[in-house]
């Protein structure tokens, strides 16, 4: 599947997050929406760690609340202080 996504990205000149290989992050105020993740690795009111195809995505903050989690996205609210992606490579 990863190979197909890469081919689609190259062939149609789409960004990798559009074809599903990179996480897509939308951060507005105290609301964060993350798409293209594989699962929740860890969650508490100060930390969210998501598994992605490229490694772990870490969100740090205070009073974090996972408002909703769907197969294709997660909605997080609270005081977000940092977002970090740790690549596997």
N, C-alpha and C positions, 0 to 999 in steps of 0.2 A: 504494500500500500504506500509506503514511504517513497518508493521508486516512482509509482504512478503520480503521486503528488508533485514530485520534483519535475517529472516530464511535463505535467500540465502547467506548472509554474514557468518553466523554460519556454515551452511551446507558445503559450498565450501571453507571455510576458506579464503574468500576474504576480503580485507580491506573495511571498511564501505564506503569510498569515491568512490570505484569502483562500488558498487551497488546503489549509488545515495543518501545516507543518510547524508553524510558530504560534506561540500564544498571542492573542490579540487582547490588549489592555485598554480599557476606557476608564479614565479617572476624572470625575467631575466633583469637586468639593470633597465631601466626606463619603462619596459613593464610588465604589470600584466594581467594574464588571470585567471578568476575565473569561475568554473563550479559548478553545483549543487546548484543553488540558486532559490528562489521562486519569487523574484521581487525586484525592486529598491525602497527603502524607502525614500532616499534623495540623491541628487547629486548637487554639486557645484564645482568650480575649486580647492577647498581646502579639500573636503570631499565627500566620497561615502559611503553610508550605504545600504547594501543589506539584505533582509530577507532570512534566511535559515531555514531549518527544525529544527536546534538546537538553533536558536536565531538570533541576528544581527551580521553581519560582517561589521566592520568599517575600511575603508582605509583613512588615512590622508596623505596630501602632498601639493605640490604647483603646479600650472598650470596643474591640472589633466584634461585629455581629454578622454571622452568615445569614443574610436575609432569605436567600433561596439558593438551592443547588439543583441544577438540571444536568442531563447527560452532556450538554454542549456548552454550558456556562455556569458561572457562580457569581452571585451578587453579594458584595461585602460592604458594610457601612461601619463608620467609626472614625477616629482620628488616625489617619494613615500617615506614618512618618517616613517609610522607606519601602522601595520595591527593588528586588535584586533577582537576577537570573544567573544561576550557576550552571554553565554548560558542562556536559559530559566530557567534551573533548579537552 
